[in-house]
Every structure is written in structure tokens, then in C-alpha cells.
Amino acid sequence: AMMAGGGARVSRAEVTEAAVEDSMRATIQRSRGVVLAVYSPQNIDRLVTLYRAAVRAGRDFVMDLYAASMAAATGRPTVPQASWDHVRVYLPRVQRRRVIDAGAFDRTDAVRGERIYPEELAVRADELVLTFRASMMHELADAACLRDATCIWSLWPGYLDQPAGLKLKSWLKSQGIPLEGHHASGHASVADLQRLVAALVP
């Protein structure tokens, strides 16, 4: 579902993860600059979907340190890892400060060879799908990597009408960055719930 101007259109019910991947790939292929991806790395299915969509569109998928840590913690060989081809790790300022404050340098050491830095973001913007958080707005503007960018929103659309979402939309508009929504709720469909009830015969 496209998200234009001030509001978000509610996605059709029961969208499959495969459909989300296809629509993301199409958006990534259309984008001439960096693709900023807003999603929850705790949603492992969505992390995998974004990686697959990026690679299918001929781009590298850039996780932040938190997403890389979540992926590593799964211990699953099907979840993209920092060491994979077409995967890089960006360390936003906020996460860098947390690492320093906690002395958790083992986390950055684990991804040292896969790090991508602001200078490379600017040079390779049209080759990247970048995990994005609102806290990164100013540092990405400073990195001069936002020309012709697109933002993918892959969370519940209602968040965009809350204060943080409104602030993000305002910033995207100021940067001339279009916002597109690609999301599936992950909740059981009505048909699935009816089958469950029929099977349990409560």
C-alpha cells in the first residue's frame, strides 16, 4: 500500500510475506537512491524478507548493530548474518554511544569486517537498502546519502499517526523522500482462526 502525504492507507487483510517481498523488491528496483527500511529487527521474518528483496533487486542489505545482533542470536542458518555476501552493518551514532557507555566492544568487534561507514553510504547509496531509525535522520543528512532516496515503512501504519511517526513523515517530506508501506500483520487470518475453532470443537 502506498503512503502519500499526510496519511497511511490501511493494507489489505491477510497479505502474505511473499507478497510483501515482491512489493518491496519492486519499490527497491524503482528507487534511484538509497532505500531506507523502517521495520522491527525482532520480526525475523521481515528481516529475512527485506534481505531477500534487496538481493533480488541487486542491492546490498545493511543492518544496524541491533539487527545484526538479533540475526546472530537466532542461531538459524536461514537468517541473514553480517558475514553473508550482500550484507553489511552500519553503526548509528546512538548505538555507537551505547556500545562505548557499556564497554560492549565485543559487539562491534564481531562485525568489524562487515562495517559500512558514512563515506561509503554516500558513494554507494543507489546500491543499498539501509535499516533506518528516526534517530538516524540527522546523521544520514550529514552523510549526504539521501539524494533520490525512498523510505519503506514495514510496521503497523497507525504508528505514523502518533507523534514520532508524524515527526518522521515531516522530516521525510522536508528531504523530498517518498514513503511507501509494505507490511503484513503476522496475525492469524480469519480463515485460519475458523479452522482452529473447527479443529478444537470448543
Summary of the structure (lengths in Angstrom):
residues: 202
radius of gyration: 17.6
end to end distance: 36.9
largest distance: 60.4
contacts: 590
relative contact order: 0.20
helix: 50%
strand: 14%
